[in-house]
Amino acid sequence: MRLDQKYSGNVYILSSDDYAASKAVIYGMPMDYTVSFRPGSRFGPARIREVSIGLEEYSPYLDKSLEDINYFDAGDLLLPFGNAGRSLEVIGEYVKGLLDDGKFPFGLGGEHLVSWPVIQQVYAKYPDLALIHIDAHADLREQYEGEPLSHSTPVRKAAALMGGKNIYQFGIRSGSREEFQFGRENINFYPFEVLEPLKKVLPELAGRPVYLTIDIDVLDPSCAPGTGTAEAGGITSKELLAAIHAMAQSELNFVGADIVEVAPAYDPTEQTQIVASKLIREMLLGLVK
């Protein structure tokens, strides 16, 4: 698998053709085989790229422009449709190559299970890794309907791998009683809110390698209806942008990130994809050092 090869799909606005000179690499993970409600997030990465053409390169929040940084968009990985296990292996193999090359892996999902092999590879390189998880759902199940490979299980798997106290969850407002109990007892668990609890914990993470995973459904459905499992009572896009900016202005050492669960078919207005595209711009400019 050539890491500098562009696979299927368009490219994110102003991405470079120079893999070697790029610090960050955007790659799509078009998988939605284990979703428990509405499929379609496999089309998210491509559509996010397409709507990014309407996005300004300049961030007035950070006073930076995409013109000032080098990042490479590899397109969507070629995953074996319907084969979740092998697809996760392909993702993991690809991300390992990026890390070996010193790149910042920036993944676009796809369902949230695609984050699991990425976390595995990042943790293998950075054993003192901290995981920041921003989501409406706890994703702390051991299995869903008897299946351990599910978009409701990646953070529980991460807790078993890296220890729950190295994981910080924000915005959670949906899950089973058992998930909430597990989160409160084993995770740095901050349900319902994002910005204020995040700002309080940033100092304790200073200097540590951090991986950030954002599920678009942390946003209220009024802000982002285009997702497979929308959940009422979420935060606004303004608050999520403020959270990204707080992280950008902190002393955290981000070593990778992803945005997942954008399902374009459920948002004909395109606002979900447009929000995701803007979040990506701010993350590229703020988190990739």
C-alpha positions as CSV (number, residue, x, y, z in Angstrom):
1,M,0.0,0.0,0.0
2,R,1.6,3.3,-1.1
3,L,1.1,6.0,1.5
4,D,1.6,8.8,-1.0
5,Q,-1.0,7.4,-3.4
6,K,-4.3,9.2,-3.7
7,Y,-7.2,6.7,-3.5
8,S,-10.8,7.3,-4.3
9,G,-12.6,10.7,-3.9
10,N,-11.8,14.3,-4.2
11,V,-9.3,16.2,-2.0
12,Y,-9.9,18.6,0.9
13,I,-9.5,22.2,-0.1
14,L,-5.9,23.3,-0.7
15,S,-4.4,19.9,0.1
16,S,-0.8,19.4,-1.2
17,D,0.4,16.9,-3.8
18,D,3.6,16.5,-1.9
19,Y,3.3,13.7,0.7
20,A,6.9,13.9,1.8
21,A,6.7,17.6,2.7
22,S,3.3,17.3,4.4
23,K,3.1,17.1,8.2
24,A,-0.6,15.9,8.3
25,V,-2.2,13.3,6.1
26,I,-6.0,13.3,5.6
27,Y,-7.5,9.9,4.8
28,G,-11.0,8.6,4.6
29,M,-12.3,5.5,6.3
30,P,-15.6,4.8,4.3
31,M,-17.0,2.0,6.6
32,D,-20.5,1.8,8.1
33,Y,-21.0,-1.9,8.4
34,T,-21.7,-2.2,12.1
35,V,-24.1,0.8,12.7
36,S,-27.0,0.1,14.9
37,F,-29.5,2.5,13.3
38,R,-29.0,4.4,10.1
39,P,-26.2,3.6,7.7
40,G,-24.6,6.0,5.2
41,S,-21.5,7.4,7.0
42,R,-19.3,5.7,4.5
43,F,-20.2,8.5,2.2
44,G,-19.2,11.1,4.7
45,P,-15.5,11.6,3.9
46,A,-16.1,12.2,0.2
47,R,-18.9,14.7,0.7
48,I,-17.0,16.6,3.4
49,R,-14.3,17.1,0.8
50,E,-16.7,18.2,-1.8
51,V,-18.4,20.9,0.3
52,S,-15.0,22.2,1.5
53,I,-14.7,24.1,-1.8
54,G,-17.0,26.7,-0.3
55,L,-14.9,27.1,2.8
56,E,-12.6,30.1,3.3
57,E,-8.9,29.1,3.7
58,Y,-8.4,31.7,6.4
59,S,-9.4,31.2,10.0
60,P,-10.2,34.5,11.8
61,Y,-10.3,32.6,15.1
62,L,-6.7,31.5,14.8
63,D,-5.4,34.1,12.4
64,K,-4.0,31.3,10.2
65,S,-4.6,30.1,6.7
66,L,-4.6,26.7,5.0
67,E,-2.3,28.3,2.5
68,D,0.4,28.5,5.2
69,I,0.6,24.7,6.0
70,N,1.3,21.5,4.0
71,Y,-1.1,18.6,4.3
72,F,-1.7,15.7,2.0
73,D,-5.2,14.2,1.3
74,A,-4.8,10.5,0.4
75,G,-8.5,10.2,-0.4
76,D,-10.6,7.3,0.9
77,L,-8.9,4.0,1.7
78,L,-10.1,1.0,-0.3
79,L,-11.8,-1.2,2.3
80,P,-13.4,-4.6,1.6
81,F,-17.1,-3.8,1.7
82,G,-19.0,-5.7,4.4
83,N,-15.8,-7.1,6.0
84,A,-15.4,-5.1,9.2
85,G,-12.5,-7.1,10.6
86,R,-10.4,-6.9,7.5
87,S,-11.3,-3.2,7.0
88,L,-10.0,-2.4,10.5
89,E,-6.8,-4.2,9.6
90,V,-6.4,-2.2,6.4
91,I,-6.9,1.0,8.4
92,G,-4.4,0.0,11.1
93,E,-1.8,-1.0,8.5
94,Y,-2.2,2.4,6.8
95,V,-2.0,4.5,9.9
96,K,1.1,2.6,11.1
97,G,2.8,3.6,7.9
98,L,1.8,7.2,8.5
99,L,3.2,7.2,12.0
100,D,6.4,5.5,10.8
101,D,6.8,8.4,8.4
102,G,6.3,10.9,11.2
103,K,2.9,12.1,9.9
104,F,-0.1,13.4,11.8
105,P,-2.9,11.0,10.8
106,F,-6.2,12.9,10.3
107,G,-9.0,10.4,9.7
108,L,-12.5,11.0,8.3
109,G,-15.2,8.5,9.0
110,G,-17.2,6.4,8.6
111,E,-18.7,4.9,11.7
112,H,-16.9,5.3,15.0
113,L,-15.4,1.8,15.1
114,V,-12.9,2.9,12.5
115,S,-11.1,4.9,15.3
116,W,-10.2,1.7,17.1
117,P,-7.3,0.5,14.9
118,V,-6.0,4.0,14.7
119,I,-5.9,4.3,18.5
120,Q,-4.1,0.9,18.7
121,Q,-1.4,2.1,16.3
122,V,-1.0,5.6,18.0
123,Y,-0.8,3.9,21.4
124,A,1.8,1.5,20.1
125,K,4.0,4.5,19.2
126,Y,3.1,6.7,22.2
127,P,2.6,4.4,25.3
128,D,1.8,7.5,27.5
129,L,-1.0,8.5,25.1
130,A,-4.1,10.3,26.4
131,L,-7.4,10.0,24.4
132,I,-9.9,12.8,24.2
133,H,-13.3,11.6,23.1
134,I,-16.1,14.1,22.2
135,D,-19.4,12.4,21.4
136,A,-23.1,12.0,22.2
137,H,-22.6,8.3,22.9
138,A,-20.4,6.6,25.5
139,D,-19.2,3.9,23.1
140,L,-18.4,1.8,26.2
141,R,-20.3,-1.4,25.4
142,E,-18.3,-4.7,25.3
143,Q,-20.6,-5.9,22.5
144,Y,-23.8,-4.9,20.7
145,E,-26.3,-7.7,20.1
146,G,-23.5,-10.2,20.7
147,E,-21.1,-8.5,18.3
148,P,-17.9,-7.0,19.8
149,L,-17.1,-5.3,16.5
150,S,-19.6,-2.4,16.7
151,H,-19.6,1.3,16.6
152,S,-20.7,1.2,20.2
153,T,-17.6,-0.5,21.5
154,P,-14.4,1.4,20.4
155,V,-13.8,3.4,23.6
156,R,-14.4,0.3,25.8
157,K,-11.7,-1.4,23.7
158,A,-9.4,1.6,24.1
159,A,-9.9,1.5,27.9
160,A,-8.8,-2.2,28.0
161,L,-5.8,-1.3,25.9
162,M,-4.5,1.9,27.5
163,G,-6.3,2.2,30.8
164,G,-9.5,4.1,31.4
165,K,-7.9,6.9,33.4
166,N,-6.0,7.9,30.2
167,I,-9.3,8.5,28.5
168,Y,-11.3,11.8,28.8
169,Q,-14.9,11.7,27.6
170,F,-17.0,14.8,27.0
171,G,-20.6,15.6,25.9
172,I,-21.9,12.0,26.5
173,R,-25.7,12.0,26.8
174,S,-26.7,8.6,25.6
175,G,-25.8,5.0,26.6
176,S,-26.9,2.1,28.8
177,R,-27.0,2.3,32.5
178,E,-23.9,0.0,32.6
179,E,-22.0,2.3,30.2
180,F,-22.6,5.3,32.4
181,Q,-21.6,3.4,35.5
182,F,-18.4,2.1,33.8
183,G,-17.6,5.6,32.6
184,R,-18.0,7.2,36.1
185,E,-15.9,4.5,37.7
186,N,-13.2,3.9,35.2
187,I,-12.9,6.9,32.8
188,N,-12.4,10.7,33.2
189,F,-16.1,11.0,32.5
190,Y,-17.8,14.4,31.8
191,P,-21.3,13.8,30.5
192,F,-23.5,16.4,28.8
193,E,-21.0,19.3,28.7
194,V,-17.9,19.8,26.6
195,L,-16.2,23.2,26.8
196,E,-16.0,24.0,30.5
197,P,-14.9,20.6,31.8
198,L,-12.4,20.3,28.9
199,K,-10.8,23.6,29.8
200,K,-10.4,22.4,33.4
201,V,-8.6,19.2,32.4
202,L,-6.3,20.6,29.7
203,P,-3.5,21.7,32.2
204,E,-3.1,18.1,33.5
205,L,-2.6,16.8,30.0
206,A,0.1,19.4,29.1
207,G,3.0,17.8,27.3
208,R,1.4,14.4,26.9
209,P,0.8,12.9,23.4
210,V,-3.0,13.2,22.8
211,Y,-5.3,11.7,20.2
212,L,-8.6,13.4,19.6
213,T,-11.7,11.7,18.2
214,I,-14.9,13.6,17.5
215,D,-18.2,12.1,16.7
216,I,-20.3,14.7,14.8
217,D,-23.4,13.7,16.8
218,V,-22.0,15.5,19.9
219,L,-23.7,18.4,18.2
220,D,-27.4,18.9,18.6
221,P,-29.4,17.5,15.7
222,S,-30.4,21.1,14.9
223,C,-26.8,21.8,14.1
224,A,-25.9,18.4,12.5
225,P,-28.9,16.2,11.5
226,G,-26.7,14.3,9.0
227,T,-25.6,11.4,11.2
228,G,-26.7,7.9,11.8
229,T,-27.7,8.1,15.5
230,A,-28.8,11.7,16.2
231,E,-29.4,12.5,19.8
232,A,-31.3,15.5,21.1
233,G,-29.8,17.8,23.7
234,G,-26.4,18.4,22.2
235,I,-24.0,21.3,22.1
236,T,-23.8,23.9,19.4
237,S,-21.3,24.2,16.6
238,K,-20.0,27.4,18.3
239,E,-19.2,25.5,21.5
240,L,-17.4,22.7,19.6
241,L,-15.3,25.3,17.7
242,A,-14.5,26.9,21.0
243,A,-13.4,23.6,22.4
244,I,-11.1,23.0,19.4
245,H,-9.6,26.5,19.9
246,A,-9.1,25.9,23.6
247,M,-7.1,22.7,22.7
248,A,-5.2,24.6,20.0
249,Q,-4.2,27.2,22.5
250,S,-3.1,24.7,25.2
251,E,0.2,23.0,25.7
252,L,-1.1,19.6,24.5
253,N,0.9,17.6,22.0
254,F,-1.6,16.3,19.5
255,V,-0.4,13.3,17.5
256,G,-3.5,12.5,15.6
257,A,-7.3,13.1,15.2
258,D,-10.4,12.0,13.5
259,I,-14.0,13.2,12.8
260,V,-16.6,10.4,12.3
261,E,-20.2,9.6,11.7
262,V,-21.1,12.2,9.1
263,A,-23.9,10.6,7.1
264,P,-24.8,13.0,4.2
265,A,-28.0,11.4,3.1
266,Y,-29.9,12.6,6.2
267,D,-29.0,16.2,5.7
268,P,-30.1,17.6,2.3
269,T,-29.2,21.1,3.6
270,E,-25.6,20.0,3.8
271,Q,-25.1,21.9,7.1
272,T,-23.6,18.8,8.8
273,Q,-21.0,18.4,6.1
274,I,-20.2,22.1,6.1
275,V,-19.8,22.1,9.9
276,A,-17.5,19.1,9.6
277,S,-15.4,20.8,7.0
278,K,-14.9,23.9,9.1
279,L,-14.0,21.8,12.1
280,I,-11.4,20.1,10.1
281,R,-9.9,23.4,9.0
282,E,-9.7,24.6,12.6
283,M,-8.1,21.3,13.7
284,L,-5.5,21.4,10.9
285,L,-4.6,24.9,11.8
286,G,-4.7,24.6,15.5
287,L,-3.7,21.0,16.4
288,V,-1.0,20.2,13.8
289,K,2.2,21.7,15.1
